[in-house]
Amino acid sequence: MSHRFEEIKPVHHPTKDEVQEMIDAAIKQHNHTASIISAILGTIVLALFLDGLLRLLGIVPPFMGIDISIIKGIVEKIK
């Protein structure tokens, strides 16, 4: 009876260089994908920050009746 691992042995074993090339390719793909995801998330966060800032300054109208504008309060206190 043959050993069961004899049946699943690959015909060609990868060399150290081939393994290193596969690892480098996987790392390069991961870094590329992570960079794209990071850029998308950064753009979304920046857009939401800018939206909040413009609402705070009163440049963009309130959303759902929630007015967070501070300009009117500052102008009233100055007068």
Secondary structure, 3 states (H helix, E strand, C coil): CCCHHHCCCCCCCCCHHHHHHHHHHHHHHHHHHHHHHHHHHHHHHHHHHHHHHHHHHCCCCCECCECCCCHHHHHHHHC
